[in-house]
Amino acid sequence: MRHDTMYERHAPPDAALDAALADTRLGAYWLDDAAPQRVRRPALSGERTTDLAIIGGGFTGLWTALHAKRRDPDRRVMILEARRVAWAASGRNGGWIDYSLTHGEENGLARWPDEFETLQRLGYDNLDGYEHDLAEHGIDADFARVGALHVAVEAHQVPWLSELETREQTTLDAEAARARINAPGILGAIHETGRMVATAHPAKLAYGLAAAAERLGVEILERSRVRGLDTTSPGEVVLRLDDGRVRAHQVVLATNAFPALLRRNRRMTVPVYDYAIMTEPLPTDVRAAIGWQGREAVGDLSSLFHYSQITPEGRILWGGYDAVYIPGGRIRRAHEDDPALHRKLVSHLYAFLPQLAEAGVRITHRWAGVIDTSTRFAVFTGLAKQGRIAYAAGYTGLGVGTARFAAEVMLDRLAGLTTERTELRMMRTRGVPFPPEPAATIGIGLSRWSMAAADHHEGRRGAFLRAMDALGLGFDS
Ligand SMILES: Cc1cc2nc3c(=O)[nH]c(=O)nc-3n(C[C@H](O)[C@H](O)[C@H](O)COP(=O)(O)OP(=O)(O)OC[C@H]3O[C@@H](n4cnc5c(N)ncnc54)[C@H](O)[C@@H]3O)c2cc1C
């Protein structure tokens, strides 16, 4: 029998939503907040040569540049970014930095059971390395190893907690979970420690990485969209841009959800819009009522899940739930403006934390960004054109931490090294492509519909989702 979710049962009145959204800006809070740190960089013009050209100025490109220079300070490294550093997913995300390289343990165990222990260890090392790198380069990005709470908000989710628990995680009952964050709808939680999850200010993080890379000698060019690759001359790749060309000895593709420059990658990912909102800083009495002093990252266990963090100054970010695929995989600024979807997010946040509605806490920002969804929900990497081009994509909404790991894998590969990382089956395989249109739109639409249906039927996955699970295929954000 269909039931309403907690978010629907406790929906606030329309007037409260109208008031919350009365003065909300369309745009990513992080990019606004870090605007004073934004640097304007030149665009490419004319003919240039370089040792390593990195296409894309998000986390994947930035980590690759930083580590390339660390490995070989004399190497010439250039980043070519179509718009501005971190304007895309890297400047708009939830700021949740997860140790997991496999998009969670369930996905990792199901797909790579034989090497799961190794993947876990490498994931922990990656998060430790992240913290170490930020300290070494003096990057102040509000990085904090706050841990996470995966909260049950429906009765049917409570038994899942003990099933999900592993050595590193503890189950909290409703009282213990609410002692951390006083949300009346929480019925229990899995707690992950700071060894597993950190949070940060994504734009400060990206700008800090860009500045650190530049200090090491990396050249970053903005408003420099690469239109195509020419690999006909031996030993080099020629990148075609509107106002010039770059001859590169090696190339890294860090273009995430945007149209792939290699034909083989065109159907490996689909761009999916994910939506988020940010509140004003909470008044002191509201903060006191909510608690959340540990500032844990929070996510719920619904199929269409929400994620959240609270910033050091006490703003709440709330995102997720609906993930929207535009037929044909189109990426357009207009798709970021979905008032109904943003309103639903506010409604769900107020249902989760009714103290916000009671106090009339306002939403200052609403935005969206594209996620590079792959059918295996986790990054894939590869080499192309006789080892001259490396690529990484497919993070499926959990790429802030893994981008650093993928950068290392690509650099190992380009250097011709055989390492523990390059030998992972996860890194040697790519997963299954999405079908061509219109099948992609139909399949993704059915998945999304089925996930919503599962949330309204005690979490029971219908025949379509079970078939997708059995095939190891799926759709997630
Ligand atoms: C709303 C939202 C919330 C998210 N929350 C989280 C989270 O909490 N935790 C987490 O781990 N992940 C999260 N993610 C995902 C995470 O942000 C991404 O996985 C990560 O930022 C990917 O980094 P990237 O560098 O690969 O891609 P991007 O940041 O998308 O950068 C790719 C860059 O490539 C450039 N580019 C593309 N094509 C070209 C070309 N032809 N020439 C030149 N430049 C080009 C683009 O302009 C872009 O700047 C979220 C994503 C979104 C959208």
The ligand as a MOL file (V3000), in Angstrom:
LIG
                    3D

  0  0  0     0  0            999 V3000
M  V30 BEGIN CTAB
M  V30 COUNTS 53 58 0 0 0
M  V30 BEGIN ATOM
M  V30 1 C 24.8020 19.6310 -6.6490 0
M  V30 2 C 25.9570 18.6680 -6.5200 0
M  V30 3 C 26.2560 18.1200 -5.2800 0
M  V30 4 C 27.3370 17.2410 -5.1590 0
M  V30 5 N 27.6930 16.8210 -3.9000 0
M  V30 6 C 28.8290 16.0720 -3.7500 0
M  V30 7 C 29.3230 15.7640 -2.4570 0
M  V30 8 O 28.8000 16.2320 -1.4420 0
M  V30 9 N 30.4110 14.9550 -2.3750 0
M  V30 10 C 31.0440 14.4670 -3.4820 0
M  V30 11 O 32.0170 13.7190 -3.3460 0
M  V30 12 N 30.6180 14.7970 -4.7170 0
M  V30 13 C 29.5620 15.6050 -4.8780 0
M  V30 14 N 29.1680 15.9870 -6.1270 0
M  V30 15 C 29.9650 15.5400 -7.2770 0
M  V30 16 C 31.2980 16.2700 -7.3540 0
M  V30 17 O 31.0720 17.6640 -7.2920 0
M  V30 18 C 31.9930 15.8940 -8.6660 0
M  V30 19 O 32.1300 14.4900 -8.7260 0
M  V30 20 C 33.3770 16.5080 -8.7840 0
M  V30 21 O 33.3510 17.8960 -8.5270 0
M  V30 22 C 33.9040 16.2300 -10.1950 0
M  V30 23 O 35.0250 17.0550 -10.4500 0
M  V30 24 P 35.5230 17.1600 -11.9360 0
M  V30 25 O 36.7320 18.0100 -11.9340 0
M  V30 26 O 35.6940 15.7870 -12.4950 0
M  V30 27 O 34.3340 17.8360 -12.7400 0
M  V30 28 P 33.8120 19.3500 -12.8700 0
M  V30 29 O 33.9060 20.0810 -11.6070 0
M  V30 30 O 32.4770 19.2560 -13.5310 0
M  V30 31 O 34.8320 20.0050 -13.8620 0
M  V30 32 C 34.8900 19.6670 -15.2260 0
M  V30 33 C 35.3990 20.8910 -15.9420 0
M  V30 34 O 35.7390 20.5550 -17.2820 0
M  V30 35 C 35.4800 21.6840 -18.0830 0
M  V30 36 N 35.3550 21.2420 -19.4670 0
M  V30 37 C 34.4730 20.3470 -19.9770 0
M  V30 38 N 34.6810 20.1880 -21.3060 0
M  V30 39 C 35.7250 21.0000 -21.6300 0
M  V30 40 C 36.3980 21.2760 -22.8620 0
M  V30 41 N 36.0440 20.6930 -24.0010 0
M  V30 42 N 37.4180 22.1750 -22.8520 0
M  V30 43 C 37.8130 22.7820 -21.6780 0
M  V30 44 N 37.1860 22.5400 -20.4990 0
M  V30 45 C 36.1600 21.6630 -20.4680 0
M  V30 46 C 34.1670 22.2320 -17.5260 0
M  V30 47 O 34.0030 23.5860 -17.8900 0
M  V30 48 C 34.3600 22.0010 -16.0320 0
M  V30 49 O 34.8630 23.1530 -15.3820 0
M  V30 50 C 28.1010 16.8610 -6.2950 0
M  V30 51 C 27.7900 17.4010 -7.5440 0
M  V30 52 C 26.7350 18.3060 -7.6610 0
M  V30 53 C 26.4430 18.8950 -9.0010 0
M  V30 END ATOM
M  V30 BEGIN BOND
M  V30 1 1 1 2
M  V30 2 1 2 3
M  V30 3 2 2 52
M  V30 4 2 3 4
M  V30 5 1 4 5
M  V30 6 1 4 50
M  V30 7 2 5 6
M  V30 8 1 6 7
M  V30 9 1 6 13
M  V30 10 2 7 8
M  V30 11 1 7 9
M  V30 12 1 9 10
M  V30 13 2 10 11
M  V30 14 1 10 12
M  V30 15 2 12 13
M  V30 16 1 13 14
M  V30 17 1 14 15
M  V30 18 1 14 50
M  V30 19 1 15 16
M  V30 20 1 16 17
M  V30 21 1 16 18
M  V30 22 1 18 19
M  V30 23 1 18 20
M  V30 24 1 20 21
M  V30 25 1 20 22
M  V30 26 1 22 23
M  V30 27 1 23 24
M  V30 28 2 24 25
M  V30 29 1 24 26
M  V30 30 1 24 27
M  V30 31 1 27 28
M  V30 32 2 28 29
M  V30 33 1 28 30
M  V30 34 1 28 31
M  V30 35 1 31 32
M  V30 36 1 32 33
M  V30 37 1 33 34
M  V30 38 1 33 48
M  V30 39 1 34 35
M  V30 40 1 35 36
M  V30 41 1 35 46
M  V30 42 1 36 37
M  V30 43 1 36 45
M  V30 44 2 37 38
M  V30 45 1 38 39
M  V30 46 1 39 40
M  V30 47 2 39 45
M  V30 48 1 40 41
M  V30 49 2 40 42
M  V30 50 1 42 43
M  V30 51 2 43 44
M  V30 52 1 44 45
M  V30 53 1 46 47
M  V30 54 1 46 48
M  V30 55 1 48 49
M  V30 56 2 50 51
M  V30 57 1 51 52
M  V30 58 1 52 53
M  V30 END BOND
M  V30 END CTAB
M  END
